[in-house]
Amino acid sequence: MMEPIFIAPVISTKKLKSVLSEALVSGYDYIFLNIGGKDVDLDAGAVRRMTGVLDGTCAPMAYSDYRVEEADGKLSAHPVIDYQAGSVRDDFDFGAVVLLRSSDVGECLDSMPDYDYAAWYALRLALSRRGLPVRIPEQLYTMAETDRRKSGEKQFDYVDPRNRDVQIEMEMAVTRHLAEIGAWIPEREGLIESDAGDFDIEASVIIPVRNRARTIVDAVRSALGQQADFLFNVIVVDNHSTDGTTELLRELSRQDGRLVHIIPESRSLGIGGCWNLAVDSRACGRFAVQLDSDDLYKDGHTLQRIVDKFRQERCAMVIGSYELVDFDGKPIPPGLIDHKEWTDENGANNALRINGLGAPRAFDTQVFRSIGLPNVSYGEDYAMGLRLSREYRIGRIYESLYLCRRWEGNSDAALSVERVNANNAYKDFLRTTEIMARQRMNGVTR
């Protein structure tokens, strides 16, 4: 067995072929690849274990759980997640090392386009078309922890505008992959009838909330302060708050009748369930517009711009752009998140590669009611975006409409590795089922 070959996750086709060429002509059945760029301490028998797994399967790749050595020398478990057909996000966490079947690698490299950045991503997608990579749920090595940022600080790395050239190539790679598996679709042009239905008002701002006494007043006032040439209201679904949020909302609703304060009968609702309750209510307007309970609209014209976009393009969903700010509204890196990876030509496909679609998100109420969100508190809006992109046009606004406040109270500020894994596995499930739906729509049976 050769020594581990080190590659960067972002690598060119030319470089990848060069570093793998010796392994491919050596006659070894497997290639041991270090994709983390870090030294690892392999357990005795780790490589034997990985080769044994591949020997007994048809899988082209194996990877495993591992341990992290903290700064104080303490070891902690770092599980990864199982690979699904929908595990197509370009930063899927394989850990630091993977074992590849040489015959599969050679055949995939032979047909790989010339990339400057996306070669490893394209290779592992091509390998997954030959068989899903196998995760070994055993800790087979130890790696020093070098990125000690909290989860909330890491989650926007993939949309940093400084990586735009890389993003474009990753889109090329995933588009080719979707075409190969029969899941690529042209941009959908399903248009809505914007005056259909019986609505008392034009738009509703929807705010699910639980225990946000520190931020809810700012959010509601941001919504009520919108200047528009149509009637609108603000529907807050107060999911049984216990910290004074309920009392604040009652006072605000007494001051302004446009605030609809709903407390669900059920105590089993996630964010998706709260959204469904609000949008299904008679109070909801023709368009339902998102605002999180600790965020703010950029200015007083956000709602008008969103509704104008619905009217202009007759789309089923509108997605804006947002800025990352601290609690006091001061910009923090990377600043504007515009999700320009969404294009009219290929956005519906590239949506499967990225981990979110942007904010604020807004929906045609009648289309929303016909589908509904899953009753979860993570990924519910992404599920709707994928579903709608399969059939309808989605409108995009690339200027800042929204201030996403990052603070210690964010629900995603400091998640455990287990929680991050659960979130990522759920979104992979959403992508998997969406890929299957698109394959079926294209007449592909698997």
VONUKOL-486287 format. One record per residue (C-alpha): residue in one letter; x, y, z. Coordinates in steps of 0.001 Angstrom, whole numbers, always signed. Layout:
# VONUKOL-486287
+------+---------+---------+---------+
! code !      c1 !      c2 !      c3 !
+------+---------+---------+---------+
!    A !       X !       Y !       Z !
...
+------+---------+---------+---------+
This chain:
# VONUKOL-486287
+------+---------+---------+---------+
! code !      c1 !      c2 !      c3 !
+------+---------+---------+---------+
!    M !      +0 !      +0 !      +0 !
!    M !   +1336 !   +3445 !    -906 !
!    E !   +1757 !   +6237 !   +1604 !
!    P !   -1163 !   +8690 !   +1767 !
!    I !   -1290 !  +11105 !   -1150 !
!    F !   -2043 !  +14665 !     -61 !
!    I !   -4378 !  +16807 !   -2153 !
!    A !   -6297 !  +20015 !   -1498 !
!    P !  -10106 !  +19955 !   -1667 !
!    V !   -9823 !  +22671 !   -4314 !
!    I !   -7533 !  +21287 !   -7025 !
!    S !   -7138 !  +21351 !  -10805 !
!    T !   -7657 !  +18375 !  -13088 !
!    K !   -4051 !  +18640 !  -14280 !
!    K !   -2672 !  +18586 !  -10745 !
!    L !   -4969 !  +15785 !   -9608 !
!    K !   -3988 !  +13558 !  -12514 !
!    S !    -340 !  +14319 !  -11851 !
!    V !    -401 !  +13379 !   -8151 !
!    L !   -2425 !  +10212 !   -8805 !
!    S !    -494 !   +9010 !  -11851 !
!    E !   +2131 !   +7020 !   -9910 !
!    A !    -533 !   +5290 !   -7834 !
!    L !   -2524 !   +4398 !  -10939 !
!    V !    +422 !   +2706 !  -12661 !
!    S !   +1746 !   +1027 !   -9518 !
!    G !    -673 !   -1885 !   -9655 !
!    Y !   -2168 !   -1161 !   -6221 !
!    D !   -5874 !   -1930 !   -5968 !
!    Y !   -6529 !   +1120 !   -3806 !
!    I !   -5364 !   +4704 !   -3422 !
!    F !   -5127 !   +6193 !     +54 !
!    L !   -5895 !   +9903 !    -197 !
!    N !   -5499 !  +12655 !   +2374 !
!    I !   -8003 !  +15336 !   +1348 !
!    G !   -7761 !  +17382 !   +4511 !
!    G !   -4252 !  +18647 !   +3994 !
!    K !   -3452 !  +17742 !   +7596 !
!    D !   -1279 !  +15140 !   +9248 !
!    V !   -3299 !  +12385 !  +10835 !
!    D !   -2406 !   +9690 !  +13301 !
!    L !   -3769 !   +6473 !  +11832 !
!    D !   -4815 !   +3701 !  +14190 !
!    A !   -3017 !    +401 !  +13808 !
!    G !   -4924 !   -1560 !  +11203 !
!    A !   -6897 !   +1442 !   +9902 !
!    V !   -5894 !    +970 !   +6277 !
!    R !   -6466 !   -2781 !   +6538 !
!    R !   -9948 !   -2086 !   +7893 !
!    M !  -10781 !    +294 !   +5055 !
!    T !   -9462 !   -2039 !   +2363 !
!    G !  -11367 !   -4901 !   +3958 !
!    V !  -14603 !   -2944 !   +3692 !
!    L !  -14006 !   -2119 !     +35 !
!    D !  -12944 !   -5700 !    -704 !
!    G !  -16345 !   -6870 !    +450 !
!    T !  -18421 !   -4264 !   -1396 !
!    C !  -18785 !   -2732 !   -4820 !
!    A !  -18272 !    +760 !   -3407 !
!    P !  -15617 !   +2951 !   -5050 !
!    M !  -14702 !   +4800 !   -1857 !
!    A !  -14570 !   +4364 !   +1912 !
!    Y !  -14218 !   +6954 !   +4659 !
!    S !  -14620 !   +6857 !   +8422 !
!    D !  -15326 !   +8624 !  +11672 !
!    Y !  -12335 !  +10011 !  +13528 !
!    R !  -11136 !  +11709 !  +16707 !
!    V !  -10160 !  +15318 !  +17192 !
!    E !   -7275 !  +16304 !  +19425 !
!    E !   -8187 !  +19542 !  +21180 !
!    A !   -5682 !  +22237 !  +22177 !
!    D !   -5446 !  +20763 !  +25689 !
!    G !   -4658 !  +17306 !  +24307 !
!    K !   -8113 !  +15921 !  +25037 !
!    L !   -9562 !  +13581 !  +22408 !
!    S !  -13168 !  +13928 !  +21303 !
!    A !  -15187 !  +11864 !  +18856 !
!    H !  -15971 !  +13372 !  +15473 !
!    P !  -18546 !  +11277 !  +13641 !
!    V !  -19312 !  +11984 !  +10005 !
!    I !  -22527 !  +11127 !   +8150 !
!    D !  -23570 !   +8479 !   +5667 !
!    Y !  -23356 !   +9329 !   +1980 !
!    Q !  -26667 !   +9565 !    +120 !
!    A !  -27500 !  +10166 !   -3517 !
!    G !  -28231 !  +13735 !   -2432 !
!    S !  -24844 !  +14275 !    -780 !
!    V !  -23830 !  +16599 !   -3598 !
!    R !  -22851 !  +19704 !   -1621 !
!    D !  -19244 !  +20449 !   -2544 !
!    D !  -18057 !  +20619 !   +1066 !
!    F !  -19430 !  +17279 !   +2223 !
!    D !  -17359 !  +16207 !   +5256 !
!    F !  -15503 !  +12967 !   +4516 !
!    G !  -13005 !  +13690 !   +7268 !
!    A !   -9310 !  +13873 !   +6381 !
!    V !   -8660 !  +10567 !   +4605 !
!    V !  -10469 !   +8393 !   +2086 !
!    L !   -9650 !   +5131 !    +344 !
!    L !  -10448 !   +4926 !   -3379 !
!    R !  -10668 !   +1924 !   -5690 !
!    S !   -7938 !   +2479 !   -8289 !
!    S !   -9822 !   +1009 !  -11254 !
!    D !  -12761 !   +3341 !  -10660 !
!    V !  -10496 !   +6360 !  -10217 !
!    G !   -8664 !   +5704 !  -13474 !
!    E !  -11852 !   +5420 !  -15504 !
!    C !  -13341 !   +8553 !  -13943 !
!    L !  -10200 !  +10607 !  -14502 !
!    D !  -10058 !   +9603 !  -18166 !
!    S !  -13351 !  +11362 !  -18871 !
!    M !  -12923 !  +14363 !  -16520 !
!    P !  -13080 !  +17860 !  -18048 !
!    D !  -10298 !  +20343 !  -17343 !
!    Y !  -11054 !  +22165 !  -14108 !
!    D !   -8929 !  +24717 !  -12319 !
!    Y !  -10575 !  +24136 !   -8928 !
!    A !  -13270 !  +21465 !   -9011 !
!    A !  -11354 !  +18277 !   -9883 !
!    W !  -11691 !  +16517 !   -6513 !
!    Y !  -15369 !  +17437 !   -6314 !
!    A !  -15948 !  +16178 !   -9857 !
!    L !  -14042 !  +12972 !   -9120 !
!    R !  -16014 !  +12064 !   -6035 !
!    L !  -19295 !  +12829 !   -7853 !
!    A !  -18187 !  +10577 !  -10714 !
!    L !  -17233 !   +7845 !   -8247 !
!    S !  -20658 !   +8103 !   -6600 !
!    R !  -22244 !   +7339 !   -9981 !
!    R !  -20498 !   +3962 !   -9857 !
!    G !  -21680 !   +3253 !   -6319 !
!    L !  -22267 !   +5302 !   -3186 !
!    P !  -19206 !   +5842 !    -968 !
!    V !  -19283 !   +3779 !   +2218 !
!    R !  -18916 !   +5339 !   +5640 !
!    I !  -17256 !   +3202 !   +8299 !
!    P !  -18839 !   +4293 !  +11616 !
!    E !  -15621 !   +3633 !  +13520 !
!    Q !  -12938 !   +6058 !  +14656 !
!    L !   -9917 !   +5021 !  +12576 !
!    Y !   -7583 !   +7980 !  +13083 !
!    T !   -6908 !  +11119 !  +15111 !
!    M !   -6535 !  +14611 !  +13717 !
!    A !   -5558 !  +17848 !  +15445 !
!    E !   -8287 !  +20485 !  +15517 !
!    T !   -7175 !  +23606 !  +13658 !
!    D !  -10503 !  +25360 !  +12994 !
!    R !  -11890 !  +26219 !  +16396 !
!    R !  -14618 !  +28535 !  +15190 !
!    K !  -18156 !  +27870 !  +16362 !
!    S !  -20709 !  +26458 !  +13938 !
!    G !  -22369 !  +29832 !  +13465 !
!    E !  -19073 !  +31328 !  +12293 !
!    K !  -18363 !  +28551 !   +9776 !
!    Q !  -21729 !  +28234 !   +8095 !
!    F !  -21326 !  +31058 !   +5571 !
!    D !  -17907 !  +30008 !   +4250 !
!    Y !  -19412 !  +28354 !   +1194 !
!    V !  -21034 !  +31577 !     -61 !
!    D !  -18109 !  +33920 !    +552 !
!    P !  -18068 !  +36098 !   -2597 !
!    R !  -14275 !  +35909 !   -2625 !
!    N !  -14666 !  +32297 !   -3777 !
!    R !  -16798 !  +33172 !   -6806 !
!    D !  -14489 !  +31566 !   -9410 !
!    V !  -14465 !  +28345 !   -7395 !
!    Q !  -18254 !  +28440 !   -7078 !
!    I !  -18695 !  +28708 !  -10847 !
!    E !  -16605 !  +25592 !  -11448 !
!    M !  -18374 !  +23656 !   -8722 !
!    E !  -21635 !  +24502 !  -10487 !
!    M !  -20230 !  +23147 !  -13743 !
!    A !  -19299 !  +19898 !  -12021 !
!    V !  -22643 !  +19331 !  -10305 !
!    T !  -24550 !  +20221 !  -13475 !
!    R !  -22615 !  +17567 !  -15386 !
!    H !  -23307 !  +15079 !  -12589 !
!    L !  -27049 !  +15761 !  -12603 !
!    A !  -27144 !  +15338 !  -16367 !
!    E !  -25311 !  +12016 !  -16073 !
!    I !  -27843 !  +10644 !  -13563 !
!    G !  -30895 !  +12012 !  -15381 !
!    A !  -31789 !  +14610 !  -12744 !
!    W !  -30944 !  +17797 !  -14652 !
!    I !  -33907 !  +20009 !  -15471 !
!    P !  -34267 !  +23161 !  -17559 !
!    E !  -35276 !  +26299 !  -15720 !
!    R !  -38981 !  +26025 !  -15007 !
!    E !  -41348 !  +28654 !  -16369 !
!    G !  -44479 !  +27745 !  -14431 !
!    L !  -46139 !  +31121 !  -13894 !
!    I !  -48758 !  +31902 !  -11294 !
!    E !  -51991 !  +33813 !  -11759 !
!    S !  -51178 !  +36749 !   -9521 !
!    D !  -54771 !  +37917 !   -9029 !
!    A !  -56321 !  +34517 !   -8345 !
!    G !  -57904 !  +33716 !   -5002 !
!    D !  -59802 !  +35695 !   -2406 !
!    F !  -57484 !  +37731 !    -195 !
!    D !  -58299 !  +40716 !   +2011 !
!    I !  -54727 !  +42016 !   +1881 !
!    E !  -51815 !  +41783 !    -495 !
!    A !  -48997 !  +40541 !   +1753 !
!    S !  -48236 !  +39131 !   +5190 !
!    V !  -44906 !  +39153 !   +6966 !
!    I !  -44584 !  +35810 !   +8784 !
!    I !  -42519 !  +35630 !  +11992 !
!    P !  -42349 !  +32357 !  +13957 !
!    V !  -40937 !  +32980 !  +17419 !
!    R !  -40122 !  +31261 !  +20667 !
!    N !  -38357 !  +33012 !  +23541 !
!    R !  -36932 !  +36015 !  +21727 !
!    A !  -37820 !  +38787 !  +24177 !
!    R !  -34533 !  +40517 !  +23383 !
!    T !  -35178 !  +40799 !  +19631 !
!    I !  -38863 !  +40337 !  +18779 !
!    V !  -39875 !  +43979 !  +19243 !
!    D !  -37184 !  +45141 !  +16790 !
!    A !  -38256 !  +42508 !  +14252 !
!    V !  -41970 !  +43364 !  +14475 !
!    R !  -41329 !  +47100 !  +14216 !
!    S !  -39106 !  +46487 !  +11203 !
!    A !  -42043 !  +44714 !   +9541 !
!    L !  -44754 !  +47158 !  +10597 !
!    G !  -42578 !  +50050 !   +9428 !
!    Q !  -42663 !  +48962 !   +5797 !
!    Q !  -43898 !  +51563 !   +3311 !
!    A !  -46058 !  +50012 !    +610 !
!    D !  -48826 !  +50968 !   -1803 !
!    F !  -50903 !  +47954 !    -709 !
!    L !  -52412 !  +46598 !   +2483 !
!    F !  -50274 !  +44232 !   +4551 !
!    N !  -50114 !  +42724 !   +8018 !
!    V !  -47631 !  +40938 !  +10250 !
!    I !  -48466 !  +37452 !  +11527 !
!    V !  -46398 !  +36318 !  +14504 !
!    V !  -46774 !  +32696 !  +15544 !
!    D !  -45712 !  +32684 !  +19193 !
!    N !  -44737 !  +29086 !  +19850 !
!    H !  -45472 !  +29054 !  +23593 !
!    S !  -42763 !  +31479 !  +24703 !
!    T !  -41915 !  +31585 !  +28392 !
!    D !  -39482 !  +34527 !  +28589 !
!    G !  -41820 !  +37516 !  +28226 !
!    T !  -42082 !  +37405 !  +24436 !
!    T !  -45837 !  +36753 !  +24645 !
!    E !  -46492 !  +39818 !  +26795 !
!    L !  -44448 !  +42029 !  +24471 !
!    L !  -46427 !  +40806 !  +21469 !
!    R !  -49749 !  +41397 !  +23184 !
!    E !  -48768 !  +44985 !  +23879 !
!    L !  -47587 !  +45518 !  +20302 !
!    S !  -50843 !  +44082 !  +18927 !
!    R !  -52830 !  +46500 !  +21086 !
!    Q !  -50827 !  +49364 !  +19620 !
!    D !  -51174 !  +48292 !  +15970 !
!    G !  -54062 !  +46208 !  +14645 !
!    R !  -51971 !  +45016 !  +11700 !
!    L !  -50136 !  +42669 !  +14058 !
!    V !  -51821 !  +39259 !  +14215 !
!    H !  -50581 !  +37372 !  +17273 !
!    I !  -51232 !  +33624 !  +17105 !
!    I !  -50461 !  +31116 !  +19848 !
!    P !  -50830 !  +27558 !  +18487 !
!    E !  -53011 !  +25035 !  +20257 !
!    S !  -50433 !  +22357 !  +19514 !
!    R !  -47123 !  +22218 !  +21324 !
!    S !  -45550 !  +19989 !  +18685 !
!    L !  -44861 !  +22591 !  +16014 !
!    G !  -41440 !  +23286 !  +14578 !
!    I !  -40713 !  +26358 !  +12498 !
!    G !  -42271 !  +24714 !   +9455 !
!    G !  -45441 !  +23931 !  +11365 !
!    C !  -45663 !  +27522 !  +12606 !
!    W !  -45347 !  +28748 !   +9031 !
!    N !  -48100 !  +26408 !   +7890 !
!    L !  -50389 !  +27677 !  +10652 !
!    A !  -49793 !  +31295 !   +9647 !
!    V !  -50135 !  +30829 !   +5896 !
!    D !  -53226 !  +28626 !   +6210 !
!    S !  -54963 !  +31231 !   +8369 !
!    R !  -57597 !  +33532 !   +6892 !
!    A !  -55455 !  +36505 !   +7935 !
!    C !  -52684 !  +35639 !   +5465 !
!    G !  -52328 !  +37822 !   +2413 !
!    R !  -51730 !  +36900 !   -1212 !
!    F !  -47978 !  +36735 !    -610 !
!    A !  -46241 !  +35424 !   +2535 !
!    V !  -42868 !  +37006 !   +3334 !
!    Q !  -40285 !  +35699 !   +5803 !
!    L !  -38683 !  +37554 !   +8683 !
!    D !  -36828 !  +35699 !  +11429 !
!    S !  -37479 !  +36841 !  +14967 !
!    D !  -33967 !  +38192 !  +15520 !
!    D !  -33428 !  +39820 !  +12111 !
!    L !  -34449 !  +43079 !  +10432 !
!    Y !  -35412 !  +44321 !   +7007 !
!    K !  -32758 !  +46503 !   +5370 !
!    D !  -35094 !  +49495 !   +5050 !
!    G !  -38740 !  +50436 !   +4696 !
!    H !  -39036 !  +49364 !   +1055 !
!    T !  -38241 !  +45649 !   +1300 !
!    L !  -41842 !  +44455 !   +1217 !
!    Q !  -42719 !  +46670 !   -1742 !
!    R !  -39762 !  +45382 !   -3750 !
!    I !  -40674 !  +41758 !   -3073 !
!    V !  -44317 !  +42170 !   -4076 !
!    D !  -43292 !  +44121 !   -7178 !
!    K !  -41069 !  +41178 !   -8156 !
!    F !  -43987 !  +38764 !   -7764 !
!    R !  -46125 !  +40980 !   -9980 !
!    Q !  -43439 !  +41519 !  -12620 !
!    E !  -42374 !  +37890 !  -13026 !
!    R !  -45463 !  +35959 !  -11852 !
!    C !  -43165 !  +33668 !   -9893 !
!    A !  -44106 !  +31295 !   -7098 !
!    M !  -41242 !  +32341 !   -4834 !
!    V !  -39012 !  +35386 !   -4443 !
!    I !  -35616 !  +35233 !   -2738 !
!    G !  -33623 !  +38301 !   -1756 !
!    S !  -30086 !  +38959 !    -588 !
!    Y !  -28912 !  +39712 !   +2922 !
!    E !  -26062 !  +41200 !   +4897 !
!    L !  -24381 !  +39667 !   +7920 !
!    V !  -24305 !  +42140 !  +10803 !
!    D !  -23654 !  +42002 !  +14513 !
!    F !  -26363 !  +42593 !  +17088 !
!    D !  -25986 !  +46357 !  +16736 !
!    G !  -26290 !  +46248 !  +12954 !
!    K !  -22601 !  +46701 !  +12127 !
!    P !  -21421 !  +44716 !   +9058 !
!    I !  -19357 !  +41583 !   +9669 !
!    P !  -17524 !  +39368 !   +7117 !
!    P !  -18268 !  +38254 !   +4519 !
!    G !  -20902 !  +41024 !   +4344 !
!    L !  -23447 !  +40746 !   +1529 !
!    I !  -24683 !  +37220 !    +758 !
!    D !  -26303 !  +37478 !   -2666 !
!    H !  -26358 !  +33812 !   -3741 !
!    K !  -25468 !  +34722 !   -7310 !
!    E !  -24970 !  +31019 !   -7890 !
!    W !  -28689 !  +31141 !   -8627 !
!    T !  -29092 !  +31990 !  -12309 !
!    D !  -32188 !  +31946 !  -14500 !
!    E !  -30425 !  +29426 !  -16720 !
!    N !  -29274 !  +26913 !  -14109 !
!    G !  -30427 !  +27949 !  -10649 !
!    A !  -32853 !  +25065 !  -10269 !
!    N !  -29962 !  +22615 !  -10688 !
!    N !  -27314 !  +24500 !   -8741 !
!    A !  -29780 !  +24732 !   -5837 !
!    L !  -28971 !  +21082 !   -5131 !
!    R !  -25284 !  +21900 !   -4564 !
!    I !  -25638 !  +24784 !   -2131 !
!    N !  -26919 !  +24702 !   +1427 !
!    G !  -29414 !  +27552 !   +1291 !
!    L !  -31133 !  +29845 !   -1156 !
!    G !  -30974 !  +33280 !    +445 !
!    A !  -33191 !  +35610 !   +2443 !
!    P !  -35730 !  +37004 !   +2772 !
!    R !  -37818 !  +34241 !   +1244 !
!    A !  -41349 !  +34898 !     +82 !
!    F !  -44056 !  +32680 !   -1357 !
!    D !  -47240 !  +32882 !   -3365 !
!    T !  -49735 !  +31887 !    -690 !
!    Q !  -51913 !  +29653 !   -2848 !
!    V !  -48935 !  +27683 !   -4142 !
!    F !  -47538 !  +27424 !    -602 !
!    R !  -50853 !  +26108 !    +723 !
!    S !  -50915 !  +23393 !   -1931 !
!    I !  -47566 !  +22011 !    -702 !
!    G !  -46833 !  +23095 !   +2875 !
!    L !  -43569 !  +22984 !   +4776 !
!    P !  -42285 !  +19947 !   +6654 !
!    N !  -42822 !  +20395 !  +10398 !
!    V !  -39142 !  +20785 !  +11262 !
!    S !  -36991 !  +23643 !  +12525 !
!    Y !  -34132 !  +23303 !  +10074 !
!    G !  -34196 !  +23095 !   +6283 !
!    E !  -37948 !  +23603 !   +5974 !
!    D !  -37577 !  +26583 !   +3623 !
!    Y !  -34889 !  +24807 !   +1582 !
!    A !  -37298 !  +21904 !   +1095 !
!    M !  -39907 !  +24297 !    -291 !
!    G !  -37388 !  +26052 !   -2532 !
!    L !  -36243 !  +22782 !   -4095 !
!    R !  -39820 !  +21644 !   -4617 !
!    L !  -40907 !  +24907 !   -6222 !
!    S !  -37842 !  +25131 !   -8468 !
!    R !  -38845 !  +21812 !  -10014 !
!    E !  -42038 !  +23344 !  -11383 !
!    Y !  -42179 !  +27118 !  -11016 !
!    R !  -40183 !  +30216 !  -11725 !
!    I !  -38307 !  +31679 !   -8743 !
!    G !  -37579 !  +35400 !   -8751 !
!    R !  -34287 !  +36730 !   -7391 !
!    I !  -33321 !  +40136 !   -6000 !
!    Y !  -29558 !  +40493 !   -5686 !
!    E !  -29459 !  +43747 !   -3731 !
!    S !  -29508 !  +43729 !     +56 !
!    L !  -33004 !  +43540 !   +1541 !
!    Y !  -32319 !  +41990 !   +4914 !
!    L !  -30017 !  +42227 !   +7907 !
!    C !  -29107 !  +38832 !   +9354 !
!    R !  -27984 !  +39539 !  +12914 !
!    R !  -25347 !  +37186 !  +14275 !
!    W !  -25258 !  +36985 !  +18055 !
!    E !  -24884 !  +34446 !  +20834 !
!    G !  -28622 !  +33819 !  +20893 !
!    N !  -28839 !  +32522 !  +17306 !
!    S !  -30190 !  +28981 !  +17220 !
!    D !  -27197 !  +27926 !  +15092 !
!    A !  -24513 !  +29879 !  +16963 !
!    A !  -22719 !  +26981 !  +18644 !
!    L !  -24041 !  +23606 !  +17548 !
!    S !  -22498 !  +20293 !  +18551 !
!    V !  -20983 !  +18119 !  +15842 !
!    E !  -23914 !  +15732 !  +16317 !
!    R !  -26419 !  +18526 !  +15660 !
!    V !  -24504 !  +19786 !  +12628 !
!    N !  -24412 !  +16217 !  +11300 !
!    A !  -28146 !  +15784 !  +11828 !
!    N !  -28828 !  +19036 !   +9972 !
!    N !  -26561 !  +18082 !   +7079 !
!    A !  -28021 !  +14587 !   +6859 !
!    Y !  -31532 !  +16049 !   +6707 !
!    K !  -30652 !  +18385 !   +3859 !
!    D !  -28980 !  +15483 !   +2046 !
!    F !  -32259 !  +13613 !   +2452 !
!    L !  -34121 !  +16566 !    +905 !
!    R !  -31698 !  +16573 !   -2017 !
!    T !  -31977 !  +12808 !   -2411 !
!    T !  -35756 !  +12851 !   -2662 !
!    E !  -35657 !  +15850 !   -4982 !
!    I !  -33160 !  +14109 !   -7270 !
!    M !  -35418 !  +11061 !   -7350 !
!    A !  -38424 !  +13245 !   -8207 !
!    R !  -36527 !  +14899 !  -11036 !
!    Q !  -35325 !  +11572 !  -12368 !
!    R !  -38887 !  +10320 !  -12374 !
!    M !  -40045 !  +13490 !  -14125 !
!    N !  -37363 !  +12875 !  -16755 !
!    G !  -38454 !   +9269 !  -17210 !
!    V !  -35380 !   +7792 !  -15520 !
!    T !  -35965 !   +4641 !  -13492 !
!    R !  -33339 !   +3476 !  -11011 !
+------+---------+---------+---------+
